[in-house]
Amino acid sequence: MSLTIEYKTVPVEVAEIQPTKENSKGIDLGLWHYAVTSDGEFVEVPKFLRFSEHRLSKLQVRLAKKQKRSKPWQIFKGKIAKLHQLIARQRLDWQFKLAYYLFSDCQVIFVEDLKIASLVRRCKAKLGDNGQFLPNGQSAKSGLNKSLQDATTINFLIF
C-alpha cells in the first residue's frame, strides 16, 4: 500500500522494498479457494450473494407482482437495493480483512494477471447447417459467471 501526496511543496518519498523470499508471498486466486498462498494456506470463498440469493429472489417475485412505479413497488425496490448494498458491503469488509491478514507477515505479494472481463464474456452463438442455433454451453457458463462476479477478485486486486 502506498500513500501519495500531490502537492509541490511536500517532498515525495517512495519506499523501495526489495522482494526477498522472507518478505514476499505469492497468491493464486480462484473459485474453489478464493486464494491459495505460496505458504500452502487456503482461503475459502465467501459466497455472500449465494447465501442471500433466496431472500433476493423472494423480494424480486413480490416486486414483480406490484404495479410499476406505485408506492408498494418503490418500497420493494428499496428493499432489494438495501439487500444488494448489504451484500456489497459484506464483500468489501471481508476483502479488507483478508488484505490486512495477508500483509500482516509480508511486505510484497505477487499475484497472477487475471483477465476477468474475458472470463465472464458470453459464449459466441453457433449456427448449424440448417440455420438454427446449436447449444454453445452458455447456460452452464452462466453459473460460472455468477460465481466469478460473487467472488469479485478484481476488486480485491485493486486494493
Phi, psi and omega per residue, in radians:
M1 nan 2.406 3.131
S2 -2.312 2.597 3.120
L3 -2.024 2.222 -3.115
T4 -2.102 2.248 3.062
I5 -1.895 2.127 -3.090
E6 -1.818 1.177 3.072
Y7 -2.274 2.320 -2.944
K8 -1.167 -0.438 -3.108
T9 -1.500 -0.248 -3.134
V10 -1.670 2.154 3.113
P11 -1.209 2.467 -3.120
V12 -1.710 2.184 3.084
E13 -2.064 2.176 3.096
V14 -1.942 2.160 -3.125
A15 -1.318 2.159 3.102
E16 -1.612 2.015 3.132
I17 -1.919 2.119 3.088
Q18 -1.492 2.050 -3.134
P19 -1.203 2.206 3.041
T20 -2.191 3.054 -3.138
K21 -1.169 -0.500 -3.095
E22 -1.372 -0.593 -3.049
N23 -1.859 0.232 -3.112
S24 -2.275 2.802 -3.103
K25 -2.606 2.568 3.064
G26 -1.960 2.478 3.083
I27 -2.254 2.558 3.094
D28 -2.066 2.078 -3.109
L29 -1.576 2.488 -3.129
G30 -2.746 -2.903 -3.131
L31 -1.886 -0.554 3.073
W32 -1.222 -0.795 3.007
H33 -2.172 2.321 -3.094
Y34 -1.034 -0.783 3.122
A35 -2.544 2.458 3.005
V36 -2.116 2.092 -3.087
T37 -1.510 2.892 3.108
S38 -1.224 -0.231 3.069
D39 -1.434 -0.064 -3.116
G40 1.542 0.303 -3.114
E41 -1.602 2.368 -3.140
F42 -1.874 2.317 3.061
V43 -1.963 2.090 -3.090
E44 -1.254 2.691 -3.132
V45 -1.432 2.141 3.018
P46 -1.444 2.205 -3.064
K47 -1.828 1.267 -3.074
F48 -1.137 -0.742 3.135
L49 -1.196 -0.738 -3.118
R50 -1.097 -0.639 3.132
F51 -1.273 -0.489 -3.123
S52 -1.727 0.044 -3.057
E53 -1.079 -0.683 -3.110
H54 -1.144 -0.804 3.104
R55 -1.082 -0.720 -3.124
L56 -1.120 -0.760 -3.126
S57 -1.171 -0.635 3.086
K58 -1.087 -0.761 3.121
L59 -1.134 -0.682 -3.125
Q60 -1.205 -0.591 3.075
V61 -1.156 -0.760 3.124
R62 -1.160 -0.601 3.093
L63 -1.130 -0.679 -3.098
A64 -1.141 -0.417 -3.126
K65 -1.489 -0.137 -3.134
K66 -1.570 2.685 3.073
Q67 -1.260 2.343 -3.056
K68 -1.077 2.400 3.109
R69 1.212 0.157 3.082
S70 -1.412 2.988 -3.122
K71 -1.104 -0.811 3.081
P72 -1.084 -0.616 3.102
W73 -1.093 -0.750 3.135
Q74 -1.146 -0.626 3.113
I75 -1.116 -0.814 -3.140
F76 -1.211 -0.576 3.067
K77 -1.084 -0.713 3.091
G78 -1.147 -0.658 3.111
K79 -1.140 -0.696 3.106
I80 -1.147 -0.728 3.121
A81 -1.104 -0.692 3.115
K82 -1.124 -0.679 3.121
L83 -1.166 -0.734 3.077
H84 -1.093 -0.684 3.119
Q85 -1.145 -0.685 3.097
L86 -1.078 -0.774 3.134
I87 -1.095 -0.774 -3.138
A88 -1.112 -0.710 3.135
R89 -1.215 -0.618 3.073
Q90 -1.087 -0.778 3.113
R91 -1.052 -0.844 -3.091
L92 -1.089 -0.752 3.120
D93 -1.083 -0.783 -3.136
W94 -1.127 -0.673 -3.136
Q95 -1.185 -0.673 3.073
F96 -1.094 -0.750 3.138
K97 -1.138 -0.686 3.118
L98 -1.161 -0.750 3.121
A99 -1.084 -0.727 3.107
Y100 -1.092 -0.731 3.142
Y101 -1.150 -0.755 -3.110
L102 -1.166 -0.627 -3.129
F103 -1.515 0.022 -3.106
S104 -1.223 -0.474 -3.106
D105 -2.107 0.181 3.081
C106 -2.619 2.922 -3.119
Q107 -1.958 -0.380 -3.095
V108 -2.231 2.330 3.077
I109 -2.178 2.273 3.094
F110 -1.782 2.311 -3.105
V111 -2.291 2.495 3.096
E112 -1.208 2.678 -3.137
D113 -1.483 1.838 -3.123
L114 -1.696 2.450 3.059
K115 -1.857 1.399 -3.067
I116 -1.116 -0.652 -3.105
A117 -1.068 -0.657 3.125
S118 -1.357 -0.409 3.103
L119 -1.261 -0.606 -3.090
V120 -1.648 0.096 3.128
R121 -1.178 2.548 3.134
R122 -1.195 2.651 3.067
C123 -1.256 2.543 3.105
K124 -1.288 2.550 -3.137
A125 -1.250 2.478 3.104
K126 -1.931 2.210 3.110
L127 -1.730 2.370 3.083
G128 -1.480 -3.141 3.129
D129 -1.175 -0.529 -3.113
N130 -1.529 0.076 3.093
G131 1.595 -0.042 3.107
Q132 -1.592 2.737 -3.141
F133 -1.377 2.419 3.097
L134 -1.707 2.762 3.095
P135 -1.098 2.310 -3.116
N136 -2.082 0.074 3.100
G137 1.483 0.212 -3.107
Q138 -1.173 -0.609 -3.134
S139 -1.157 -0.612 3.078
A140 -1.255 -0.605 -3.107
K141 -1.304 -0.362 -3.123
S142 -1.139 -0.619 3.066
G143 -1.163 -0.679 3.085
L144 -1.129 -0.722 3.117
N145 -1.084 -0.717 3.130
K146 -1.121 -0.709 3.118
S147 -1.175 -0.670 3.102
L148 -1.131 -0.727 3.126
Q149 -1.215 -0.583 3.128
D150 -1.215 -0.635 -3.137
A151 -1.263 -0.518 3.138
T152 0.786 0.980 3.121
T153 -1.151 -0.504 -3.121
I154 -1.154 -0.663 3.094
N155 -1.152 -0.603 3.119
F156 -1.152 -0.639 -3.113
L157 -1.300 -0.351 3.128
I158 -1.217 -0.566 3.131
F159 -0.981 nan nan
